Amino acid sequence: MRFLEGFTPASYHDAGDGMVRLAFPADDGHSVVAAAVRQEQNADGTEGRVRAQFTL
């Protein structure tokens, strides 16, 4: 998320909910794929698994 916030062409602004939302064209040339990605935090405060949800 920090990379996207600092990458001028992306113009990404954190929504405040810990999710990174992206959209891109699907291989079929007609659909759009949306992805919502977040990284969980372990009980000890370390970074945990990365979870992603995709929609077509």
Secondary structure, 3 states (H helix, E strand, C coil): CHHHHHCHHHCCCCCCCCCEEEEEECCCCCCEEEEEEEEEECCCCCEEEEEEEEEC
